Amino acid sequence: MRTVSCPQKTHNLKLMLTTHKDLITLPSLHIEGIVYGSPYVELNKSSTILSSTGYVAQIDYSGKGWVTGKKNTFYATLKKEGSKDILYTIDGQWSDGFVVKEGKTKKEVREWFIFIYLYISEKKNRLTISCLEQLETYNAKTTGITPLYIAPIEEQDPLESRRAWAKVQESINTGDLETTGTEKSKIENEQRELRKKEKEEGREWERRYFTRVMDDPVFTRLAESSGIVAEEGKTDGIWVFDEKKFAQIAEKARTGGEAKVEEVVNTAA
């Protein structure tokens, strides 16, 4: 086996700080390099970003073949919805270097936001590119990375995965497979008992941050022009971020309240 494919059946609806909304589809991914003993993740096929401002970005992914190609390669275009004219292209490797060019002139864009966030100016009805610094080229290997800060286990919320699975991780790190299996089974069996209890009581586990809805008008509005469908059957419904739930949990954290024990492992919707 040369690769392992992992199709993703979800779509993300992102509310930007500039008040516009983006619908982002996820690309498929697969694991390459298994034969050579150096596995790595490779994005596959394509993803689309549909903005409420009327712009559409299409990103096509490709990788290294048996003879030609480079890993983590992508080609992206930015267009006005309903138009065939390409405003900008981005071409290269997302794990290495890439170039932004104007669609018509093919000239390289010298000023662009380092994280490739495009800001669409609704007032001027034209595309502008915000930039924090001016770059001739971008290279992921040489660009500084913000250090990841992780709070000590004892300071983390009981719902955080690192704390919930701490004993399992510790056993794996020490090579204690027996304890690893015991701690892992303990968590899984507790969850099976909770699911059994919920079934007996005729209720469903309440997600911490998300709520299932029959329809999301924002998703429908952005998706209808491109033929994207929610596929509720594959995602067990349409799930939206619930601001009321988040506010309640944030208030509980602010006042020193603790989460319920049965919620510890269920951190995802």
ZAKOLSE-752547 format. One record per residue: residue in one letter; x, y negated, z of N, C-alpha, C, O in turn. Coordinates in steps of 0.1 Angstrom, whole numbers, plus 5000, padded with zeros to 4 digits. Layout:
<pts>
aXYZXYZXYZXYZ;...
</pts>
This chain:
<pts>
m500850125000500050005000500949875000501749865009;r500749794990501549674989500949554997501749475002;t499649544997498949435003497749475011497149585009;v497349395021496049415028495249295026495649185030;s494049305020493149195017492249165029491749255035;c491949035031491048995042490148885037490448765039;p489048915031488048815026487448745038487148805048;q487248615037486548535047485248485043485048425032;k484148515051482748495047482148375054480948385058;t482948275057482348155064482648025057483548025048;h481947925060482147785055482247695067481547715077;n483047595066483247495077482647365073482847315062;l481847305082481247175080481947085090481847105102;k482746985085483546905093483046765093482946705083;l482846705105482446565106483746485109484446495119;m484046395099485246315100485046195109483946155111;l486146145114486046025123485545905115485145805121;t485645905102485245785094483745795090483345725082;t483045885097481545905096481145985084479946025083;h482046015074481546095063481746245067482546275076;k481046335060481046475063481646555052481446525040;d482446655055483046745045482646885047482646935058;l482246955036482047095036483247165030483647145019;i483847255038485047315034484847465033484547535043;t485047525022485047675021486347735023487447665021;l486347855028487647915032488148015021487348085015;p489448015018489948105008490148245013490048265026;s490248345004490548475009492048485013492748395009;l492448585020493848595023494248735023493348825025;h495448765021495948905022497348905028498048795028;i497849015032499149025038500149085028499949195023;e501149005024502149055015503349105022503549085034;g504249165014505549195019505649325028506649355035;i504549395028504449515036505549625032506149685041;v505649635019506549735014508049705018508849795021;y508349575019509749535022509949515037511049485041;g508949545045509049535060509149385065509449365076;s508649295056508649155061507249095057507149015048;p506249135064504849085061504648945063505248885073;y503848875055503448735057502148715050501648795042;v501448615055500048585050500148505037500948405036;e499348545028499248475015497748435012496948525012;l497548305010496148265006495848304992496748314983;n494648334989494248384976492948324971492248264979;k492748324958491548274951491548124953492448054949;s490448064959490347914959489447874971488747954977;s489547744974488647684984488247544978488847484970;t487047504983486547374978486247284990485747325000;i486447154988486147054998485146954992485446884983;l483846954997482846874991482546765002482246785013;s482746634998482546525007481246455005480746434993;s480646405015479446325015479646195007478746125004;t480946155005481246034998481146054983481245954975;g480946174978480746204964482046254957482046264945;y483046294964484246344958484346494961483946544972;v485046564952485146704953486646744951487246704941;a487146824960488546874958488447024956487847094964;q489147074946489247214943490647264945491647204939;i490947364953492247414956492347554952491647644957;d493247584942493547724938494847774943495847704943;y494847894949495947954955496548074947495748144940;s497848084947498448194940499748234948500148154957;g500348344945501548384953502548444944502548434931;k503448514950504548574943504148714937503748794945;g504348734924504048854918505248954918506248924924;w505149064911506249154910507449094903508649124906;v507149004893508248954885508348794886509448744888;t507248724886507248584886506448524897505748594904;g506548394899505748324909506448304922507448364925;k505948214930506448184943505348194954504248174951;k505748234966504748254976504148124981504848014980;n502948124985502248014991502047894981502147774984;t501847934968501747834958500247784957499347864959;f500047654954498647604952498647494942499647424939;y497447474936497247364927495847304930494847374930;a495847174934494547114938494246994929495146924924;t492946974927492446864919491446784927490746844935;l491346654925490346574931489546504921490046434912;k488246514921487346454911486146394918485846414930;k485446304910484246254914483146354911483246414901;e482246374920481146474918480446454905479946344902;g480346564897479646554884480546504873480146504861;s481746474876482746424865483746524862484146604871;k484246524850485346614845486646544847487746614846;d486746414849487946344850488646374863488046364874;i489946414862490746444874491446314879492146244871;l491146274891491746154897493146184902494046104899;y493346294909494646324914494846474914493846554914;t496146514913496446664914497546674925498346584927;i497546784931498646824941499146964937498347054936;d500446974935500947094930502247134938503147054940;g502347264942503547304948503347424958502447504955;q504047424969503947534979503547464992504247374997;w502447514998502047455011503047485022502947415033;s503847585021504847615031506247555028507247585035;d506347485016507647425012507347285008507147195016;g507447254995507347124990506247114979505947214973;f505646994978504646974967504546824964505046744971;v503946804952503946664946502446624943501646704939;v502146494946500846434943501046354931501946264930;k500146374921500246294908498846234905497846294908;e498946124897497646064892497146154881497946214873;g495846164880495246254870495546224856495846314848;k495446094852495546054838497046034834497446084824;t497745964842499145924839500146034842501246034837;k499746124851500646234856501846174864502846244867;k501746044868502845984875502746034890501646054895;e503846044896503946084910503445974919503745854917;v502546004929502145904938503145894949503445994956;r503645774952504745764961504245734975505045764985;e503045694977502545664990501345754993500345754986;w501445835003500345925007500445965021501545965027;f499346005026499246045040500046175042499846275035;i500846185052501746295054501046425056501546535053;f499846415062499046545065498046565054497146655055;i498146495043497246515031495746495035494846555029;y495446395044494146365046493746245037494446145038;l492846265029492446155020491246075025490246135030;y491445945025490345855030489645795019490245725011;i488345825018487545775007486945635011486145635021;s487245535004486645405007485345385001485145364989;e484245395009482845385004482545245000481745224991;k483045145007482745005005483244964991482544894983;k484445004988485044964975484745064964485045044952;n484045174968483645274958484845324949484745344937;r485945344956487145394948488045474958487845464970;l488945544953489745634961490945554966491645494957;t491245554978492445494984493145604992492445694997;i494445604993495145705000495845635012496745555010;s495445675024496045615036497445685038497645795034;c498345605043499745665045500345615058500145495062;l500945705065501645665077503145635074503745565081;e503645705064504945665060505045695045504245775039;q506045625038506145645024507245755022508345745027;l506845845013507745955011507945974996507045964988;e509146004992509446044978508946184975508346204965;t509246274984508746414983508346454997508646395007;y507646574997507246635010507846775010507646845001;n508446805021508946945023508646995037509046935047;a507847095037507347155050508547205059508447205071;k509547245052510647305060511547205067512147235077;t511647085061512446985067511746875075512346795082;t510346875074509546775081509446815095509146935098;g509546725104509446755119508146805123507046755117;i508046905132506746955136506446915151507346915159;t505246875153504946835167504946955176504247055173;p505646955187505747065196504447105201503547025204;l504147235203502947285208503047285223503847355229;y502047215230502047225244500947315249499747305245;i501247405258500347505264500347485279501447505285;a499247465285499147445299499447585306499247685300;p500047575318500347705325499047785327497947725328;i499147915327498048005328497147965340495847955338;e497647935351496847895363496047765362495147745369;e496447685352495747555350494747565338493947475336;q494747685332493847695321492447735326492247795336;d491447705317490047745321489947895319490647955311;p489147965328489048105327488548155313488748275309;l487948065305487448105292488548105281488348155270;e489748045284490748035274491348175272491648255282;s491648215260492048345256493348385263493448505267;r494248295264495548325270495448375285496148465289;r494448315291494248345306493448475307493748565315;a492348485298491548605299492348735295492048835301;w493248725286494048835282495448845287496348915282;a495748765297497048745303497748885307498848905304;k496948965314497549095319497849185307498749265308;v496949185297497249265285498549215278499349305274;q498649085276499849035270501149065278502149105272;e501049045291502149075299502649225298503849255298;s501649315297501949455296502649485283503549575282;i502149425272502749445259504149395259505049465253;n504349275265505749215265506749305272507949315269;t506249375282507149465290507249605285507949685290;g506449635275506449765269505649865277505849985274;d504849825286504049915294502749945287501749875289;l502750045279501650085271500450135279499250115275;e500750205290499650255298498850145304497650145304;t499550045310498849935316498149855306497049795308;t498749845294498149765283496749825280495849755279;g496749955278495450025275494450015286493249995284;t494950015299494050015310493349875311492149865313;e494249765310493649635311492749595299491749525301;k493149645287492349615275491049685277489949625274;s491049815281489749885283488849825294487649825292;k489549765304488749705315487949585309486749575312;i488549505301487849385295486749435286485649385286;e487149535277486149585267484949645274483749625270;n485149725284484049795291483149695298481949715299;e483749595304482949495311482049425301480849395304;q482549395289481749335278480649425273479549385270;r480949555272479949655268478749655278477649665274;e479149655291478149655301477249525301476049535303;l477849415298477149285296476149295284475049245285;r476649345273475749365261474649455264473449435260;k474849565272473849665275472849595284471649615282;k473249515294472349445303471449345295470249335298;e472049275286471349175278470249245269469149195268;k470649365264469649435256468449485264467349485260;e468749535276467749575285466749465290465549485292;e467349345291466549235295465949155283465149055285;g466249205271465649145259466149005256465348925251;r467348985259467948845256469248865249469848965248;e469748755243470948755235472048665242471648575249;w473248705241474348635247474348485242474348465230;e474348395251474348255248475748205245476648205253;r475948155232477148105228477547985236476647905239;r478847955238479247845247479147715240478647615245;y479547705227479547575220478647575208478447465203;f478147685203477447685191476047735193475747815202;t475147695184473747735184473347785170473647715160;r472547895169472047945157470847855152469947835160;v470847815139469747745134469247815121469947885115;m467947785118467447835105467947765093468147825082;d468247635094468747565083469547445088469247385098;d470547405080471347295083471247195071471847225060;p470547085072470246995061471546935055471646915043;v472546915064473846855059474546955050475046925039;f474547085054475147185047474447205033475047215023;t473147205034472347225022472547115012472747135000;r472646995016472846875008474146885001474246854989;l475246915008476546925002476747044993477547034984;a476147154997476347274990475547294977475947364968;e474447234976473547254965474147224951473847284941;s475047124950475647084938476647184932476947184921;s477147264941478247354937477847504938478647594935;g476547534942476147664942476547744954476447874954;i477047684964477547754976476247784985475347704986;v476247904990475147954998475747995012476848025013;a474847985022475248015036475548155039476448185047;e474948255032475148395034474848435049475748495056;e473748395054473348415068473548565072473948595084;g473248655063473248795067474648845070474848935078;k475748775064477048815067477748745079478748785084;t477048635083477648555094476648565106476848485116;d475648645106474648655117473948525119473748485131;g473648455109472948325110473748205106474948225103;i473148095107473847965105474147905119473247885127;w475447875121475847835134476347685134477247655125;v475847605143476247465143476847425157476447485167;f477747335157478347295169477247215177476647125172;d477047255190476047195198476647095207477347125217;e476446965204477046855212476446855227477146815236;k475246895229474646895242475346995251475646975262;k475647115245476347215252477747175256478247185267;f478347105246479747065248479746955260480646955268;a478746865259478746755269478546815283479146765293;q477646925285477446985297478747055303479047045315;i479447115294480647185298481747085302482447105311;a481846975294482846875297482546815310483446785318;e481246795313480846735326481146825338481646785348;k480946955335481247055345482747055348483147075360;a483547045338485047045339485446925347486446925355;r484846815344485146685350484946685365485646625372;t483846755369483446755383484046875390483746895402;g484846955383485547065390484747195390485047285397;g483647195382482847325382483547435374484447405366;e483247555377483847675370482847745361481647745364;a483347805351482547875341482148005347482748065357;k481048065342480548195347481448305343482148295332;v481648405352482548515349482248585336483148625329;e480948605333480548685322480948615309480848675298;e481248485309481648415297483048415294483548365283;v483848475303485348465302485848505288486648435282;v485448625283486048675271485348625258485948615248;n484048585260483348535249483548395245482748305248;t484748365240485048225237484748185223484848065219;a484348275214484048245200482548265198481848345204;a482048185188480648195184480448325176479248355172;
</pts>
